Structure formats: structure tokens, C-alpha cells
């Protein structure tokens, strides 16, 4: 993919994301959400897929796989019927694939500068959310918290070990993804707030964009 094409895709991604977010507050038309939400994630995925034929790195393939499951999760979570468990399962697979990608670059990084803060964060989120979660969802939510926290930790660990610009972007993306899911969970299970959709979607897509961009910058 040439630089000009990449920039065009980036502009389309931003435009699609803006439409999706603004529609949540002003338009609220289902058809707009059904098109713009998966389209934004698909546009983030396209440049990664374009790199696959010329790349021999498993990292690129893993990030592409993670984004593909995220796209599936987007579709499941926006359907009229409640597909919440299937949606978080799809995103859990995304995080597991990202963990594998980060380990591929930096090896196992179970102990790093982010370990203690992220453990504290996971405990805080668990205590905050579980009282508002119905019993049938408590185990899936708890498992998801562990997985996404581990994903962020591994991303930061890989960035520290590799000292590459690409992994620094991926680590930033992982943290933004963590913020997005935390905001989504608080809005759904604890205290609904008006800015939730803007915060959730903007941090989610910027997080995914940074992770995807790491395959272009190089790890």
C-alpha cells in the first residue's frame, strides 16, 4: 500500500469514526451505526492485511487476526438482540491474539513497570463492577478483566524490551483499548454517563489504530 493510499484510508477511517460517534448523540439511526461502526474497524484492518503478502513477520499476521475478531465483536455488540457474551468472547480472543503478538516481539513480560499499577486497576475494576453484574455474567466479566489487563501489561513489557517505535505505539494502543473497555463496563454495569459513547468509541478506535500502525512503523 502506497503512502498516498494509506493516507486516504486514514482519512476515511477518521470520517467513519466521526459519523459513528455523532450518530450516537444526534442521529441515532440504526442503519448509520450498522454501516459506520464495522466500517471503521474494517478500514483500520485493511492496511494490516495489505502488509501480509510482503511481510514474513508473525506479528503482522497476529495483529490482523486480532483486528478481525474485533470486527466480529463490533458486529455482535451492535445487533438488536443481546449478544453481549458472544461479543466479549470475540474481544477476549482479540486480546489473547494481541498477547501472543506482544510475546512474539518481547517474550514473556509478566513483571514490568506496569505490573503493580495494572493489578491495582484490575482489583479496583472488579470491586467496582461485580456488584452491578448479574450472576450469570460475573465469571465472563472477571475473566475478561484478567485477559485485557494482561494484554496491556504484555504490550508495555514488549515496548520496554524492544525499545522500538512500533511497540511503543502498540503499548499506547493497548492502554487506550483498556480505557475503552473500562468506560464501556462502567457505563453498562455501574453508572451510565452521557459521554460514554464518545469516550468508548474514540479510545477504542485510536487504540486499534495505534496497534495496527505498529505493523507499519516496525517492531
C-alpha positions as CSV (number, residue, x, y, z in Angstrom):
1,X,0.0,0.0,0.0
2,X,1.5,3.3,-1.1
3,X,1.7,6.3,1.3
4,X,-1.0,8.2,-0.6
5,X,-3.4,5.2,-0.4
6,X,-2.7,4.8,3.3
7,X,-3.4,8.4,4.0
8,X,-6.7,8.2,2.1
9,X,-7.7,5.1,4.2
10,X,-6.7,7.0,7.3
11,X,-8.9,10.0,6.4
12,X,-11.8,7.6,5.6
13,X,-11.3,5.9,9.0
14,X,-11.5,9.2,10.9
15,X,-14.6,10.2,8.9
16,X,-16.3,6.9,9.5
17,X,-15.5,7.0,13.2
18,X,-16.8,10.6,13.5
19,X,-20.1,9.6,11.8
20,X,-20.5,6.6,14.1
21,X,-19.9,8.7,17.3
22,X,-22.0,11.7,16.2
23,X,-24.9,9.4,15.2
24,X,-25.0,8.1,18.8
25,X,-25.8,11.5,20.0
26,X,-27.7,13.3,17.2
27,X,-28.9,10.9,14.5
28,X,-29.5,7.7,16.4
29,X,-30.3,5.9,13.1
30,X,-29.6,2.2,13.3
31,X,-28.6,1.9,9.7
32,X,-25.8,4.5,10.2
33,X,-24.5,2.6,13.2
34,X,-24.7,-0.7,11.3
35,X,-22.6,0.7,8.5
36,X,-20.1,3.1,10.2
37,X,-19.2,1.1,13.2
38,X,-17.9,-2.1,11.5
39,X,-16.6,0.0,8.6
40,X,-14.3,2.0,10.8
41,X,-12.7,-1.2,12.3
42,X,-12.5,-2.7,8.8
43,X,-10.7,0.4,7.5
44,X,-8.2,0.0,10.3
45,X,-7.7,-3.6,9.4
46,X,-7.2,-3.0,5.6
47,X,-3.6,-1.6,5.8
48,X,-2.5,-4.5,8.0
49,X,-4.0,-7.0,5.6
50,X,-2.2,-5.2,2.8
51,X,1.1,-5.8,4.5
52,X,0.6,-9.6,4.9
53,X,1.8,-10.7,1.4
54,X,5.1,-8.8,1.8
55,X,5.8,-9.5,5.5
56,X,7.3,-12.6,6.9
57,X,6.7,-11.5,10.5
58,X,4.1,-13.4,12.6
59,X,3.5,-10.2,14.4
60,X,1.7,-8.7,11.4
61,X,-0.4,-11.8,10.9
62,X,-1.4,-11.9,14.6
63,X,-2.4,-8.2,14.6
64,X,-4.5,-8.8,11.5
65,X,-6.2,-11.8,13.3
66,X,-6.9,-9.7,16.4
67,X,-8.5,-7.0,14.4
68,X,-10.6,-9.5,12.5
69,X,-12.0,-10.8,15.8
70,X,-12.6,-7.2,17.0
71,X,-14.6,-6.6,13.8
72,X,-16.7,-9.6,14.6
73,X,-17.1,-8.3,18.2
74,X,-18.3,-4.9,16.8
75,X,-21.0,-6.6,14.8
76,X,-22.2,-8.8,17.7
77,X,-22.4,-6.0,20.1
78,X,-24.5,-3.7,17.9
79,X,-27.1,-6.3,16.9
80,X,-30.7,-5.7,18.2
81,X,-30.6,-9.0,20.2
82,X,-28.3,-9.1,23.2
83,X,-25.1,-10.8,22.1
84,X,-23.1,-9.4,24.9
85,X,-21.4,-12.7,26.0
86,X,-20.6,-13.6,22.4
87,X,-19.3,-10.0,21.9
88,X,-17.0,-10.0,24.9
89,X,-15.8,-13.6,23.9
90,X,-14.8,-12.3,20.5
91,X,-12.9,-9.3,22.0
92,X,-11.3,-11.7,24.5
93,X,-9.9,-13.7,21.6
94,X,-8.7,-10.3,20.1
95,X,-6.8,-9.7,23.4
96,X,-5.4,-13.2,23.5
97,X,-4.1,-12.8,20.0
98,X,-2.5,-9.5,20.8
99,X,-0.9,-11.1,23.9
100,X,0.6,-13.7,21.6
101,X,1.8,-10.9,19.2
102,X,3.4,-8.9,22.0
103,X,5.1,-12.1,23.4
104,X,6.4,-12.8,19.9
105,X,8.2,-9.4,20.0
106,X,9.3,-9.1,23.6
107,X,8.9,-12.5,25.1
108,X,7.0,-13.1,28.3
109,X,7.0,-9.9,30.3
110,X,4.9,-10.9,33.4
111,X,6.9,-8.5,35.6
112,X,7.5,-4.9,34.3
113,X,6.9,-1.3,35.3
114,X,3.2,-1.6,34.6
115,X,2.5,-4.8,36.6
116,X,1.6,-3.3,40.0
117,X,-0.5,-0.4,38.6
118,X,-2.4,-2.7,36.4
119,X,-3.0,-5.3,39.1
120,X,-4.4,-2.5,41.3
121,X,-6.5,-1.3,38.4
122,X,-7.9,-4.9,37.8
123,X,-8.8,-5.2,41.5
124,X,-10.4,-1.8,41.5
125,X,-12.5,-2.6,38.4
126,X,-13.5,-5.9,39.8
127,X,-14.7,-4.4,43.1
128,X,-16.4,-1.6,41.2
129,X,-18.2,-3.6,38.6
130,X,-19.2,-7.0,40.0
131,X,-22.0,-5.8,42.4
132,X,-23.8,-4.5,39.3
133,X,-23.2,-7.5,37.1
134,X,-25.9,-10.2,37.0
135,X,-24.6,-13.5,38.4
136,X,-24.6,-15.3,35.1
137,X,-22.1,-12.7,33.7
138,X,-19.8,-12.3,36.7
139,X,-17.4,-15.1,35.6
140,X,-17.1,-13.9,32.0
141,X,-16.6,-10.3,33.1
142,X,-13.9,-11.3,35.7
143,X,-12.1,-13.4,33.1
144,X,-12.3,-10.6,30.6
145,X,-10.7,-8.1,33.1
146,X,-7.8,-10.5,33.7
147,X,-7.3,-11.0,29.9
148,X,-7.4,-7.3,28.9
149,X,-5.2,-6.3,31.8
150,X,-2.6,-9.0,30.8
151,X,-2.8,-7.7,27.2
152,X,-1.9,-4.2,28.3
153,X,0.8,-5.4,30.6
154,X,2.4,-7.5,27.8
155,X,2.2,-4.6,25.4
156,X,4.1,-2.3,27.8
157,X,6.6,-5.1,28.6
158,X,7.3,-5.7,24.9
159,X,7.7,-1.9,24.3
160,X,10.2,-1.7,27.1
161,X,12.2,-4.7,25.9
162,X,12.2,-4.0,22.2
163,X,12.7,-0.2,22.6
164,X,11.1,0.2,19.1
165,X,8.8,2.9,18.0
166,X,6.3,0.3,16.7
167,X,5.9,-1.4,20.0
168,X,5.6,2.0,21.8
169,X,2.6,2.7,19.5
170,X,1.2,-0.8,20.3
171,X,1.6,-0.3,24.0
172,X,-0.2,3.1,23.8
173,X,-2.9,1.4,21.8
174,X,-3.2,-1.4,24.3
175,X,-3.7,1.2,27.1
176,X,-6.3,3.1,25.1
177,X,-8.1,-0.2,24.5
178,X,-8.1,-0.8,28.2
179,X,-9.6,2.6,28.9
180,X,-12.3,2.0,26.3
181,X,-13.4,-1.3,27.8
182,X,-13.3,0.1,31.3
183,X,-15.5,3.0,30.3
184,X,-17.9,0.6,28.5
185,X,-18.1,-1.6,31.6
186,X,-18.7,1.3,34.0
187,X,-21.4,2.7,31.7
188,X,-23.1,-0.7,31.4
189,X,-22.8,-2.1,34.9
190,X,-22.2,0.8,37.2
191,X,-23.1,4.4,36.3
192,X,-24.4,5.3,32.8
193,X,-22.9,8.6,31.7
194,X,-23.6,10.8,28.7
195,X,-20.1,11.0,27.4
196,X,-19.7,7.2,27.5
197,X,-20.2,6.5,23.7
198,X,-17.7,9.2,22.7
199,X,-15.1,8.0,25.2
200,X,-15.6,4.3,24.5
201,X,-15.5,4.6,20.7
202,X,-12.8,7.2,20.4
203,X,-10.3,5.4,22.7
204,X,-11.2,2.0,21.1
205,X,-10.6,3.1,17.6
206,X,-7.5,5.1,18.4
207,X,-6.2,2.2,20.4
208,X,-6.8,-0.2,17.5
209,X,-5.3,2.3,15.0
210,X,-2.1,2.6,17.1
211,X,-1.8,-1.2,17.3
212,X,-2.4,-1.5,13.5
213,X,0.1,1.3,12.8
214,X,2.8,-0.6,14.8
215,X,2.9,-3.1,11.9
216,X,3.7,-0.3,9.5
217,X,6.3,1.5,11.7
218,X,8.0,-1.7,12.5
219,X,8.7,-3.6,15.8
